[in-house]
Amino acid sequence: MQYADIVIAIAGALVLAWLADLLTGRRGLFATSLVSAVGAIAGWFLAVRVFAVATMDQSQWIWIGWCMAGSILALGAYFLFRNKR
């Protein structure tokens, strides 16, 4: 599969969003999925374009870790700073 790494990154971001939503009391899967996806894209951008620690080649999977780290940081910030009613 040519795009297995991209599929794994998307699935990882969705799993992290689902786990965050599950652990925090089911506030809304769409919102956590959106935050997780934006964080994953930011992690990819930092790894590939800003710091150039990885490329999108078949042999480099480092950027997936950066995507997951960005997703975790974004979800953490989302639940830390969201408006609680």
Number of C-alpha atoms within 10 A of each C-alpha: 6 8 9 10 18 14 12 12 22 19 12 20 29 20 14 20 25 18 14 21 20 13 10 10 8 12 12 13 16 12 14 25 21 16 22 31 25 18 23 29 20 19 25 26 17 18 21 17 12 10 9 11 13 18 15 15 9 11 9 12 15 15 24 23 16 24 27 24 18 25 30 21 16 21 25 14 12 15 14 10 9 8 7 6 3
